[in-house]
């Protein structure tokens, strides 16, 4: 009986549920009842304010509302859109007549408290968290977890880790309400490399040709260093496009890839199979120009450089129309844009294909001639506007010229005041109807002042150096206190002060340069003062130098340099006039054959240089620069009535008799006024090979000559080759030439002292040098530019021109690193191996490994 009653009750409940379900299915929003909202209560909140949620729903007490109805549905959808809650429900809590009271129950999503990442190096964790935006307080959603997982996996797959696996788990954090901690576990696995690349269907092009077309997708080879064999899907897709382009270059316009698959060989090896359909080979037919009025068909055809009958080359055709890889390319688009037609468009169209010949129309819409309306600069916080505008080749009202913009970028980069990598011209407000456009140059200031503070041991003791160089100085604000930040800056002038001292010598130098003398033309004015004192020091006699015995050089130089327009406006002609006074006070160390007296030098220097490098002053990537300088003194021997031939005969007698006083008198008379001429050449060429890999080629030559053989060569202005190339403390006009892999100045030949018969090193009168450098930047940021280099060098110095042999060279090779920081200038280290023996009498065999430290050296 009890069992029967239980069964009856169960059937009754089923019928009740079934009837309720049918009733619910028949109910629609049209069946909802109209009420007045009497009250709204929000429950389930943990971190949000109840009033804030009520306000966001838009529901107001006293408003008419249909339950169920559109208002309730809209509120639910609106709250779901926030992605802040996991459940949203409305309940009727009470009905009083026409008033309805509702409860909005919300379950909040948990908040992220912290993230722990396993399987990743510590320095990479912050990068992952930043890219995925996984930060404390973030609401945890399914999409957040899925997107983070996909991003991390794809990040590693792009680097060649195709088997990378990422798992993300969350767990309740009891330290705070409704928070969860996240754990990310990364298993990157091994890099997947390409074991073999198999081509199918290729008959016209060999496997080797197609393999070369895949620039970044290479199969594994034991000798491959520069291009790795890892498989990266994005690079592979781009290489497939390059492969089709390779066919297009050879005339196979219809070539296509039918299929590409990869076969798993092992967990870290795959094979790629690429099947191609080559199609027929085509040739160019007639090429007609349509719509051109500015240039004739002949001019355009000459620039296009494609003739009827040439093998069809779709890649070449695109580049001759518009080469996107080079901003200054010689193509039809730049041809128009360099003549003011910014809004021109050029499109090649195939009009017919007859057998294997394709006829083209080059359809040109020239547009309206364009002029510059406004030219502005942005980002120059320190440098005054006029310093920038005088370097720009673009002026308001001028015809638009793309090559002028490119040249302006180069000139701004050469100033050294801005980060050359971030100089970006922004074309603004183009108006095809009016034919006007604005240009804004976006600049990022780079440090333009340097401080040199260093100490070391050499020259008989401790050497201290203090150098200050301000390359964006402002002389006119020198007496304005508010301009010192920390020094007056902004006018592009150079002011440098350098002090160097040890117990055996003192060096003082001051230099000022104004690049635009008068402010209207690029005429550089330069003025320099220098003073050096060297004291006699014999460590075997005394621990202190004898300052009563000294040798000093006092000099002043003034010069002008002007940028000229012929042969082109990369050329500069410079003139300078300098005077030096050499003063000896009981100082006998072999510089001259006299220890007391004075010698004078007045020299005029003519320089011709051409600087057409591109890519910035610190890391040039293209172009070249060379400089030829010729330094002359007056030929005093022509008019001073001194019989130098007789002096030589008298000196030979004095040497035989070992009469040092007579030898000193003769040399003092011979070199009272120095006479010589000196010629230097230096050239650098920069070529970008791949990406940012740059080849620098260098050649140098120098020669010191005399007008009168009886006077002989002066003991100053000589060439000293070998080592790091940093000038020593002896300011005697010498040129110190670097040749890494050898000790400093060790490639300068020795000569015989006529008095003592010993070997002395008094400098060469002719030298030559050649260099090859491969450079690659690690970073080119304004705060620090760093690049590595591999070099080959060869050079030599000779005591006279008769012995000069440009192929008799001392060779070296090595590696180095350069770091340029605006505040300290250039720092570097080189490890060079000298393959030949130097001129040191005590050396034997190759020079071997040498380490060189570079401070403030040229780039």
Buried (B, 14 or more C-beta within 10 A) or exposed (E): EEEEEEEEEEEEEEEEEEEEEEEEEEEEEEEBEEBBBBEBEBEBBEEBEBEEBBEEBEBEEEEEBBBBBEBBEEBBEEBEEEEBBEEBEBEEEEEEEEBBBBBBBBBBBBBBBBBEBEBBEEEEBEEBBEEBEBEEEBBBBEEBBEEBBEBBBBBBBBEBBBBBBBEBEBEEBEEEEBBBBBBBBBEBBBBBBBBEBEBEEBEBBEEEBBBBBBEBBBBBEEEEEEEBBBBBBEBBEBBBEBBBBBBBBBBBBEBEBEEBEBEEBEEBBBBBBBBBBBBEBBBBBEBBBEBBEBBEEEBBBEBBEBEEEBBBBBBBBBBBBBBEEEEBBEBBBBBBBBBBBBBBBBEBEEEEEEEEBBBBBBBBEBBBBBBBBEBBBEBBEBBBEEBBBBBBBBEEEEBBBBBBBBBBBBBBBBBBBBBBBBBEBEEEEBEEEEBBBBBBBBBBBBBBBBEBEEEEEEBBBEBEBBBBBBBBBBEEBEEEEEBEEEBBBBBBBBBBBBBBBBBBBBBBBBBBBBBBBEEEEBBBBBBBEBBBBBBBBEEEEEEEBBEEBBBBBBBBBEBBBBBEEEEEBBBBEBEBEBEBBBBBBEBBEBBBBBBEBBBBBBBBBEBBBBBBBBBBBBBBBBBBBBBBBBBBBBBBBEEEEBEBEEBBEBBEEBBEEEBBEBBBBBBBBBBBBBBBBBBBBBBBBBEBEEEBBBEBBBBBBBBBEBBEEBBBBBBBBBBBBBBBBBEBBBBBBBBBBBBBBBBBBBBBBBBEEBBEEEEEBBBBBBBBBBBBBBBBBBEBBBEBBBBEBEBBBBBBBBBEEEEBEEEEBBBBBBBBBBBBBBEBBBBBBBBBBBBBBBBBEEBEEBBEEBEBEBBBBEB
